[in-house]
């Protein structure tokens, strides 16, 4: 639990289009949805993510991630200007950096490495999964 001490103790406030938004670290109840959304882009999240590249490759996942972590409706996120969206993404990442970099990315990479031998055994030589029995 010591790693969670790196979270900011006070909310980070970001002002977008005249609206002050308080950002706090993710909460336990948000984890299931957040983990499902983060999986496709986890390998590309680093200590200094390229938000434009992430939006280009994983646009819906990034927008869902912003909706979950800001606790705002996806429609509100969709209506942000590009400049505001990048500013918001950077602030969300700042508030949750420990979670994204220190916990999610290594956990997903570790799970993939552990599953690789099993997946190779379950995959036919032509790369297709075996048909159910």
C-alpha positions in Angstrom: 0.0 0.0 0.0 3.0 2.3 0.3 2.8 3.1 -3.4 -0.5 4.8 -2.9 1.2 7.5 -0.9 2.4 9.1 -4.1 -1.2 10.2 -5.0 -1.8 13.9 -4.5 -3.6 14.5 -1.2 -5.6 17.4 -2.6 -7.6 17.4 -5.8 -6.0 18.7 -8.9 -8.2 21.5 -10.4 -8.2 22.0 -14.2 -10.2 24.7 -15.8 -11.8 23.8 -19.2 -13.9 26.3 -21.1 -14.5 28.3 -17.9 -15.5 25.2 -15.9 -13.3 24.2 -12.9 -13.1 20.5 -12.6 -11.6 18.8 -9.5 -9.8 15.6 -10.3 -9.1 13.0 -7.7 -7.5 9.5 -7.9 -9.6 6.7 -9.2 -11.8 4.9 -6.7 -12.3 1.2 -6.2 -15.7 1.1 -7.7 -14.4 2.6 -10.9 -11.7 -0.1 -11.4 -13.7 -2.7 -13.3 -14.8 -0.3 -16.0 -11.4 1.5 -16.0 -9.4 -1.7 -16.4 -11.6 -2.9 -19.3 -11.1 0.5 -21.1 -7.3 0.7 -20.3 -6.4 -2.8 -21.6 -6.1 -1.9 -25.4 -3.9 1.1 -24.7 -2.0 0.0 -21.6 1.2 -0.9 -23.4 1.4 2.6 -24.9 0.9 4.4 -21.6 4.3 5.7 -20.3 5.5 8.4 -18.0 5.0 10.9 -20.8 2.2 9.6 -23.1 1.6 11.0 -26.6 -2.1 11.9 -26.2 -2.6 12.7 -29.8 -1.2 9.3 -30.9 -3.3 7.5 -28.3 -6.4 9.4 -29.5 -5.6 8.4 -33.1 -5.1 4.7 -32.3 -7.5 4.2 -29.3 -9.9 7.2 -29.5 -12.9 5.6 -27.9 -10.9 4.0 -25.2 -9.2 7.3 -24.3 -12.5 9.2 -24.3 -14.1 6.5 -22.1 -11.0 6.7 -19.8 -11.5 10.5 -19.5 -15.2 10.0 -18.7 -14.5 7.5 -16.0 -11.7 9.3 -14.4 -13.4 12.7 -14.4 -16.8 11.2 -13.4 -18.4 13.2 -16.3 -20.7 11.9 -19.0 -19.1 10.8 -22.2 -21.2 13.4 -24.1 -19.5 16.1 -22.1 -16.1 14.6 -22.9 -17.0 14.4 -26.6 -17.8 18.1 -26.7 -14.4 19.3 -25.4 -12.1 21.1 -27.7 -9.0 19.2 -28.7 -6.9 21.6 -26.6 -9.1 21.1 -23.6 -9.1 17.3 -24.1 -5.3 17.1 -24.1 -5.1 19.4 -21.1 -7.7 17.2 -19.3 -5.9 14.0 -20.3 -2.6 15.3 -18.9 -4.3 16.3 -15.6 -6.0 12.9 -15.3 -2.7 11.2 -15.9 -1.0 13.5 -13.3 -3.5 12.6 -10.6 -3.4 8.9 -11.4 0.2 8.4 -12.7 1.1 5.9 -10.0 -1.9 3.8 -11.0 -1.3 3.9 -14.8 2.5 3.6 -14.9 3.4 1.7 -11.8 0.4 -0.7 -11.6 -1.5 -1.1 -14.8 1.2 -1.3 -17.4 3.4 -3.8 -15.5 0.4 -5.9 -14.4 -1.0 -6.2 -18.0 2.5 -7.0 -19.4 3.1 -9.5 -16.7 -0.3 -11.2 -17.3 0.5 -11.4 -21.0 3.9 -13.0 -20.4 2.3 -15.5 -18.0 -0.4 -16.4 -20.5 1.8 -16.6 -23.6 2.8 -20.2 -23.1 -0.8 -21.3 -22.6 -2.0 -19.3 -25.5 0.7 -20.9 -27.7 -0.5 -24.3 -26.6 -4.1 -23.5 -27.3 -3.5 -22.0 -30.8 -3.2 -24.2 -33.9 -0.1 -23.9 -36.0 -1.9 -21.7 -38.5 -2.7 -19.1 -35.7 -6.4 -20.0 -35.3 -7.9 -21.2 -32.0 -9.0 -24.8 -31.9 -12.6 -25.5 -32.5 -14.7 -26.3 -29.3 -15.1 -29.9 -28.4 
